[in-house]
Amino acid sequence: MMELYTNAAPSSKEHRVVITGMGAVSPFGAGAETLWTAQAEGRSGIRRLQEGGWPEEWLEQADERAIAGLVPDWDGEARFGRKEARKMDRFVQFALAAAEEALGQAGLGEGRLVPDRTAVYVGSGIGGLGTLMEQARVLGARGHSRVSPTLVPMMIANMAAAEISIRYSLTGPTLSPVTACSIGNTAIGEAMRLLRAGIADVSVAGGSEAAVVPIALAGFGNATALASSGGDPAAASRPFSRSRSGFVMAEGAGIIVLETLAHALARGAEPLAEVLGYGATSDAYHRVATEPTGRGAAAAMRLALADAGLEAERVDLVCAHATGTPAGDLSESRAIRSALGERGGSVPVFAGKSMTGHMLGASGGAQAITLVRMLREGLIAPTLNQEEPDPDCALTVPAAPRRERLAVGLSNSFGFGGHNAVIALGRFEEG
């Protein structure tokens, strides 16, 4: 078990971990390809709630100017059937759809997985908040006898992982990490460790979230964490910009399939990328405030590189957490410059939340998918709203697509409570 924490990159095929499938649901719609195409083209998925199909009763409880990255035209009943859909919160539906896509791309659909050798590591930051809010309304209006008996299994945060394991009869380890907005990276990193240890051959990993509901918007808004909702919604999320004012809430899911390289090659699967390393730390600083120097985030980046057996000069790209909050982006910029040393200000940095908004527990998984595509395509997607770069951040944030040879990228995810999780991904190379 000591092998889990070695600072040398694993060299054997049994211990190398690759990505063979990817699935997403995002503010651009269902599908990993849909997510990537929109980001490569620099399109925004953020719009006013009135345009996103929000329930009428919810619109009455929200600021008419409120914006979010809502999944468009989602119809759970059409996808899963009315009976099943009514038993699953929206975040679970997203997770199941993304897992189905990822397993399909990996060639590991129903009946093609070894149940006790397949793990499911999928988390959610908040779980079924929409279901809880709706049933609280029922309780107030109609009394306790009318509250749905499915309330608890629909709202608890582990249910995305549970439903995936049930749907595919997977009896291996099932875990739902709750590390706030760093969940996706936590799930991917811990699943990688599980596979390296030989406990499983395959893992479904990532995160899902559907928390764009009135009470969450009110809570984040009253905490002054949300971006200004006036003007053009597409201009609201402004990571690393001098004029950034907060984050934009969003929803979706990002799920990937991990396998040991030996398992993938034995069945003739195509590795899409390799998970090279993982680092996790805690700021131990504050419930919600970002540690100003970025020392915890920088430590997680260094640990991910050490786990991969790589020096900082090997990093070609950083996918930043970059939610667009004044303090958070500044702290992360300091972490990037600290972890990467003299190259910290020149390595290209991508901030995908400028297009999707902040998908909370789904953001890490979705960002991993985008990083895989950038590594494979040799294309750095643009970051929107970079007309006024913040000189205090002092980073290189391309505002237009950039072609480069990319071999190694870091993906950062951080969360309330001081959780930091960083994964290092690499373009797959034989040998």
C-alpha positions, 0 to 999 in steps of 0.5 A: 500500500505504500506504493500509493504515495510514492513520488516516482511515476509508475512505470509498469502497465499494471500501475499506469492509469489511462482514460478511455471514456468521457461523458458530460452534461453541461450548460451547452447540452448533453455530450462531451463533444458538445462541451469541447466544441463550444469551448474550443469555439469560445462560446458562452453557456451562461444566460438569464434564468428566464431563458433556461427553462426554470420552473415558474414558481422558482422564477418568482423567488429569484432576482429577475436579472439572475443568470446561470449556466443551466443545462438546456432542454433537459428532459429526464423523462424522455431519457429514463422514462417517467417512472424512473426519472421521478425517482431521481434528482436532476443531479443523478440524472446528469450523472447517469447520462454522463456515465452512460456516454463515458462507458459507451466511448470506452466500449464498456457498456452493460454486460462488458464490465467485471462487477467486482473489479469496477469501482464508482467514485462519483461525488456531488457537492450539494446533492439533491437540493432541488428535490429538498426545496420542492418537498419542503414546499409540499410539507408547508402547503400540504402537510407531512403526510404528502412528503414523498417517501423518496425524498431522502434517497433522491437528495443524498449526495452519494446517490449518483454513485449508487445509481451508476453502480446499480444500473451497471451491477457494479459491486466494486468499491463505491465512493462519493467524496464530498470536498465541495468544488474540488470533488471531481479531481478528488474522485479522479485522483482517489480512483487512480490510487485505487487502480494503482493499488490493484484493488480494481481494474476500472473506475467510473469517476467524476462529479455531478451537480444540479444546485441552481435553485432559488435558495442556493442563489440567495445564499451565494448572493447574500454572501456576495460571492456571485458575479454582477448580473447586470448587462450581458450574461456572457460577460459576467464570468471574468476569471483573472480580469481586473473587473471580475466580481464573482462566480456564476452558478452552473450545473452539469456532470463530468464523468470519465472512465479510468483503467489500468493501462494493462487492462485497457490494452488487453481488451484493445481499448484506445487510451485517450490520455494518462492520469500521471499524478494527483495531489491533495492538501488542505488550507486549514485557514477558513470555512469559505475564504481562500488562503491569500498566499495560495500556499495550500494550492501550490502544495497540491500542484507540487504533489501532483507533479511529484506523484507523476515524477515530473519537474515543473518545466514539463508543464505545458498548460494549467487548467485553472479553478478560476471562478472569477472571485477577486480573492480566489483568482488572485490566490490561485495566480500566486499558487501557479507562479509559486508551484511553477517557479520562473515559468509560472507567469508564462505557462498558458492558463485556461479558465473554462468557467468563463464559458460554463460558469461554476458547475460546483461539484461537476466542474473538476470532471468537466475540466478534466474532459476539456484538458484531455481534448486540448492535449489530444488536439494540440489546441488551447481553448480561449478564456472569455472576457480578458479585455482587462487582465489583472496585472496582480495575477500576472498570468498568461491567459490566452483570449483566443484559441492557440495551437501548441504541442501539448504533452502535460497539463495540470487541472486545479480544483479547490473548494470551501473549507480549504480543499485543494485537489490537483491532477496531472494529465498527459497525452498518452505515449506508448512505452 
